[in-house]
Amino acid sequence: MKKILLWSLTAVVAVTAAVGGTAALVPEATAESFLNDLTGDARAPAATITWGTCPAPPAGTQLDPKQQCGTMTTPIDYTQPRGRTITIAVSRIPATDKAKRRGVLLLNPGGPGGEALNLPSTFPASPAVAAAYDRIGFDPRGVGHSSPVTCGLTAAELIPPYPYPAPDGSIDANVAFAKSVAKRCAAKSGDLLPYLTTANTARDMDRIREALGEKTISYFGTSYGTYLGAAYATLFPKHLDRAVLDSSVDPTKMFYDNFRLESAGFAARFPDLAKYAAAHHAELKLGATPAAVTAAYTALVGRLDTHPVTVPGAPVALSGNVLRGLTTALSVSDQALPMLTGAWHAAADLAAGRATDEEIQALQQLFALADPAAGASPGVPGDNAIAAAYAVACDDVEWPRDVDVYARNVAADRRAYPLSAGALTNIWPCAFWPTEPIEAPVRVTDHGPRNILQLHNERDPLAALAAGRGMHEALGKRSVLVTVAAGGHGVYGTQGPDGCSTKAVDTFLVGGELPASDTRC
């Protein structure tokens, strides 16, 4: 099953439109023109990569033997190009057909906070795309093997990653946790925090391009990775060949307001889950109709709110909020529905005191898959994915500092979208972040060539369709939007090699042909 950070959503992705912010490092000019204006000692030393073997991947990740890895240095602060540096880990798998090769394809899985060094090995490239492009992965700054940050969070603090309110709707515990995390992030990684921004990661991408000796790059990004790609397209329009943005966030709502859209996205996705469970009523016994399943699920999480149960070996008890978080995480893929609905059945049996050994093992497996630390490479802090997500979300934009804003939004969200229980509008450590943004967020515009393809499922639980349309509106004439009448987070490859969304991507990346107009699969 595809590993997606619980904010990709989940992991996270989101934050409030900037409520303020300092002056932009690169106001109305592109970063490309800004960097080109620097000469001599004002420019960072030329980027180079020495290729070799790759570090050990996360457990369960299989590397293609053709994948190579290396590192390069980049300024931690691009206003001080010859100042302090950090290390960025980069990987590649060469194009399979030198005669058909047209360039490099940089890959990003989203997050923010997702390791991407091994993405060339796991990305479902079609044979035609694999023949045409060197697939390039990299751990973004602060992530994985690229100077990873940590907040020192414990295993029990990583599940669920969403800040669910108490069963009565109180956010007092969430406020206390957010304050504590902000302090711990500053204590553990304060020297890096201000510089872990989307704009700086886009600048790192351009140094990767330079180190590879390429005039342009192509790009494929999912979830938060769509904002990173749009930022690169905005800052370096002449250096972008072709870009695919899969399951976009709204670049005008980074980050908190994107999270708020997710409540509607999950509400649109949940009927798919209920329909699947109803179709398998004979074995699951959760209800013979989607309405009955929804009622059974609502009753189950309510019972677990007041009477959590213990799953041997799990870092936390299985409460209503933990099951809600696990449900959201596994709603990203139709392939995960057997595991998810089986977990509902097992949780109901455990709560009733009749769980079998097989059901307990299924719940243990679910906890293991949902643990963000499970996706960390050996030697990388277990909380790195969440710590990096906090850093980017809090460094990119200013969040509301008034706790009452979150309390009001949570109360309204719990009424409008009870299945999410208010988690997606709740407070983050960003409300108490120790630093302010060092520059304004990248303002994505329609300035540049028409060379961006967007994909979006109509029932995406982590990036609501409204977010994808927001990205399309921001890019204007630069992009074409392909929507798919399906649920889940992540489109490419899910329809099979003959699916219309797969064909749209392959036709564009290999042949350069975009659909004539927006299309619905």
N, C-alpha and C positions, 0 to 999 in steps of 0.2 A: 504494500500500500504506500502511496506517495506520502512522504513526510512533510508536513506543513506546520510551521510554527503556529502555536496557538494564537498568534496574532497576525497573522498573515492575513489574519486577524490578528492572529495569534498569533498568533501571537499576537499580535497587536496590530495594528496599524493605525493610528489615527490621532488626531488632536485638534484643537480649536483653530479656526482661522486666526491668524496672528492678531492679537489684541494690541499689539504694539510692535516693538522691535527696533533695533538700532539701525543705523544707516547701512545700506547694502554695500558689500565689498565691491560688487560690480553692478552699479545701479542700472542704467539702461543699455550699457554695452554688453556684448557677449563676453564670457570668460575667455573665449578664443582670442578676441581682439585685445583684451586686457593682458593676457600672457604673451602675446606676440609683440606687444609694445615694450616688454621688458627685454633688456639686452645685457650682455656681459655679466658682471657680478650680480646684477639684479635678478637673473634667472637661476632657477634651481639647476644643479648639475644634470646632464643628460641621463635619462632613465635607461637602465640596462637590466637584463634578466639573465642569470646563468642557470641553465636547465639541468635537472638531475632527477633523482627518484623522489617519490611523494611520501610525505609522512603517513603514519598509520591512520586509516579513516575511522569514522565512528563505527561501533559494533553493528554488523549487519549490512554495511555498505561494501559492495563489490566494485573494485576498481578495474577499469579496462587496462590491460597490460600496456597499451600504447600511450596511456596518460603520463605526461611528464609534469614536473613541478619545479618551481624556482621562486626566488624572492627579488623584490626591488625596494629601494628606499624612496620615500616621498616626503615632502615637507609636512610637518604636523600642522603648520600654519602657513598658508599660501601667501600671506602678506609679508612673511619672512622666509623667502624661498631658499636662503642659505643658512637658515637657522636649524632648530632641532628637527630630527627626522624620525619617522616610524617605518616599520617594515610591512610590506604588503606581499602576501603569498599569492602566487599566480600559477595556473595550470593550463595545459593545452592537450588536445588530441588532434593531430594533423588531419586535414581533409583526406578522404580516402582515394580521391582521384586527382592527381596533380594537373591533368589536362583540363579538368572541369572546375578547378579551384578558382573562386572569385574573391576570397578574402577571409576575414575572421568574424566569428559570431560570439560576442560576449554574452554571458548568461548570468542571470540573477534570480534566485528563487523567492525573494520577498522577505518579509519579516516586519520591520527591520530586525536584524540580528541573526539572519539565517546564514549558516556556513555555505559557501558556494565553491570551495576549492575542488570538490569532487563532482560538481555538476556536469562537466563534460562526459563523465562515465555513466551518469544516471539519466541525463536528458534524453527524452524519447525522439531523437532526431530521425527523420525518415531517411532512407538511403540516398535520396537526391540531395537533401540538405547536408548530410554527412559527407557526400562527395564534393560539395561546393565550398564548404567552410571548415577552417580550423575552429574547433569549439574551444572557447577560452573561459575558464572559471577563475574566480578570485574571491578570497575572503575579504569583504569590505573592512575598512579601518575599524579597529575595535572588536573585530569578530574572528573567532577561530584562531588561525595561525598569523593573523595580522594585528599584532599588539593587542591581544584581547583584554577587554575590561571585565571587571567583576564588582559586584556589590556585596559579596560575602553572604548571599542568601542561602538558607538551608533547604534541604530537599522538601521539607514540609511546607515551605513558603512558595514553592514553585507550582503547586497543584491546589486549586485551579489557578491559572495565571490571570484570570479575569477578577476584578475586584467586586465580587458579589456582595450586596448588602446583607445584613442580618435578615432572618425570616420575617421580622416585623417591619423591615424597610429601613432600619437605622443604618447610617453610614459612619457612626462614631468609630468603630473598629477599623474601618477602611481609612479614615483620616489619620488615625494613630499609626497605622502601618505605612501609609504614604510618607508621613513625616520621618519615620524611622528609616525607610529605604533611601530617601533623599540624602539623609545624613551619612548612611553607610556607603552609598555610591561615591559621595564626595571624599570620604575617608580612604576608600580603597582605590579609586581611579580618578581622583580629582584633577590630576595634571593632564589627563586626556579629554575629560568630559566636554569642555567647550568646543572642541574641534571635531567631534564626531557628528558631522552634519551631512545632509544629502548633497549639498553643493560641493563640499570637499571630496566626497566619494566620487562625484561626477568628475572632478578634477583629477582624482587618482586614475579614473578610467582613461582619461586622455593621456596620462603618462604611460599607462599600459600600452595604449595605441602607439605612442612614440617608441617605447621599448621594443615593440614587435616590428617596428619599421614599416608600419602601415600608414597610408595617407588618410584612410577612413576605416571605421569599424561598422559592423552591423550588430544588432542587439536584440536579445529576447529576455523580457522581464515579466514576472508574475507578481500580482498583488502589490505590495509596497514597491517591488521592483519596477512597476509601471511608472511610478512617480520618479524614481531614480532615472529611468530611461527618458522620460519627458524632460527632466532637468538637464540631462546631457544634450538632448535635442535642442534645448533652449540656449544653453551656454556654449555649445560647440556645433552649431548647425552645419558648418561646412565639413565637419569631420564625421558626420553620421551618414552612412550609406542607406541602410534599411533598418527599421525597428518594428518589432512585434510586441505589443503590450497586451498581456493576457490577464483578464480579471482586474480591471483598473480601479484605482482609488480616484477620488475627486481632488485634483491638485489645488483647488481653491478652498478646500476644507481640511487641510492638514493641521493637526491630526484628529483632535477631539471630535470635530463635527463629522468626520468619516466614521468614527466609532459609533456615533449616534445613529448613522444610517444603517448600521449592521443589525439593529433590532428589527427593522422592517425586513431586511434580507433574510434573517433567520426565521421570521414569521412566515415568509413566502416559501421557505425551504421545508419547514416542518411537515406540511401535508405529504410531501414525498416520503418522509420517514414513516409517518403513520400509515400511509397506503401500503408500504412494503410490509410493515408488521401485520396489518389486517390480512394481507394476502397469505401470510404464513401463520394464521391464527392457530392452526392445528397443533403446531409445535411450540409456539410462543405463548398462546393463551393470554394475549394482551387485549383482545377485542376483535370482533369479526368485521368491523367497519372502521374507517379512519377516525370518525368521531368517537367511537368507543375506545380506540387506542389512545387518542389524545386525552380523554378523560382518565384512563388508567395511568398514563404517564404523569399527568398533573397530580393525581392522588399519590403516586409513588414518591415524587420529589417532595410533596408536602409531608408525607410520613417521615421521610428521611431528614427533613428539616428539623423535626422535633425528636426523632429517634435515629441518629446516625448508627451505622453498623460498621464493624471492624472486618477488613479484608486482610488476612494474615500477610505480613510483609510490606503492605502499602504504607507510605510515609504519613498518610492522614486517614481519618475515618471516611467512610463513604456517606457523606451528607447529601442533602438535596442539592446544595450548591456545587458540590464536587460532581455529582451526576449531571447537572446542567452543563458544567464546563466540559465534561467528557463528551456529552451529546453534541455540543457545538463543535468541538474539535473533530469528531468523526463524521459530522454532517457534510464535510467537504467533498466526499467521494461516494458515488453509488456502490463502489466496490467494498466500502466499509460498512454498508447497511446490515449485512448478516451479523457482523461482529457487534455492531451497536445495538441492534434490537435484541440479540442474544444476551447482551449485557443488561438490558432492561429486565428481561425475564429472570436472569440470575440475581439481579439486585432485589427484585420483588420476592424471590424465594429466600434470599438471605435475610431480608427484613422480616419474613414470616417464620424464620427459623427452620427452613427445610431445604437449604441449598445443598446440592451435591458437591462432591470433590471436584467434579468436572466444571461445575459452574463457578466455584471459587477460583479454580485455575484460570478460567476465562476472564474473571474480574482482575486477577493479578496481571494477566497479559495486557489488559486494557490500561491499567495504571502504568505499566512499563512503557507502552507505546506513547502515552500522553505526557510522560515526563520529559520536559525540555532538555534535561541533562542527558537523556538517552541519545540525543542527536549531536552531542559534543564529541569532538575528536579526543583521543587520549592526550592528556596533558593540558587540555583547555578547561578552564573553570566550569563547573557544572551549571552555574547560573549565567554563563556568558550570553546565551541567546536573549534572555530576559533583560540582563543588565545593558546589553547593547541596544535593545529595543527602547528601554527607558531613555538611554543617552540620546539617541537620534530624535526620538519624539520630543524630548524636553529641550534639546539643543536647537532644533530647527525653528521652533516657534514659541511664542509666549503663551502659556496656558492661563486660564482664569485663576486668580489667587483667592477668590472669595469662596469659602466652603459652602456657603448657602446656595451658590449657583449649582453645585453638584447635587445638593440635597433636593432642590426643586426639580432638577432634571430627572433624578432617579425616581422620585415620586410619580412624575408624569409618565415616565417610561414604563413603570410597573403597571400602571393603569392601561396604557395603550398596547403594551407588548408583554403580557404576563409570562410568556414562555422564557423570556430573557431575564426576568426578575430584576431589571434595572442595572445589571452589571455593565452594560456597554455605554452607559452615560455616567458612570461613577468616577470617583476621583483617582488620579494617578499621582505618583511622586512628583510629577512635573509641577503641581500646584505649589510645591515647596522646594523646587530645584535651586541649588546654591548659586547657579550662574545664569546670566541672561544670554539670549542668542547673540552671537558675535556679528551676525549680519542678518539682513532680511531674508525670508525664504525665497527660493527661486519662483518667479512668477512665470508660469508656463503660458506661452502665447502661440498664435498662429503664424509667427514670423519664421519662414523657412520653407523648404521644398515639401511637396506632397509625397512623403516616404514613410508613413507610419500606418500599420495595420493594428486595429484593436479587436480583441475577441472578448465576449462576455456571455456567460450563462444568464438566462432570465431569472433564475431562482438561486442566485449565489448567496450563501449564508454569511460570508465574510466580507464581501464587497458588493453591496446591493446594486442592482441595475442602475439606479439613479446615480451612483458614483461613476460607473462607466460612462454614462451619458454626460456627466460633469467633465470628465477628462476629454471626451469628444468635443464638447462645446469649447473648452479651453484651447484645444489644438486646432479647431476650425478646419480650414481647408487642408491642413497637413495630414489629416487622418481619415480613414474609412473604418466604420464600425460594423463588425459582424456579430450579431446576437444569435444565441443558440437556445432553442426551446427545451431547456434542460435545467437540472439543478446541480449544485456542486461548485467548488472553487477551483478553477483551473480548467481550461478548455482544450488546449492542444493535445492531441493524441487520444482523447477520451471517446471520440467518434469512430476510431479506427482509421486505417489508411485511406479509405474511400469516403470518409465523412466530409461534408462540404467545408467545415471549418479547417480540417487538416489540409484539404486541397487548396484552400485560400492561402494558408500560410506557405505551403510548399511552392505554389505558383508565384507568390510574391518574393520569397527569399531567393529562389533559384532563378526565376525569370524576370523579376522586377515588375510584374503586372499586378496592380491592385484592382479589386472589384470596382466597377464603374461608379457604383453608389453603395450606400449602406445596405446591408443584406441580412436577412433572417434565415437561419438554418432550421 
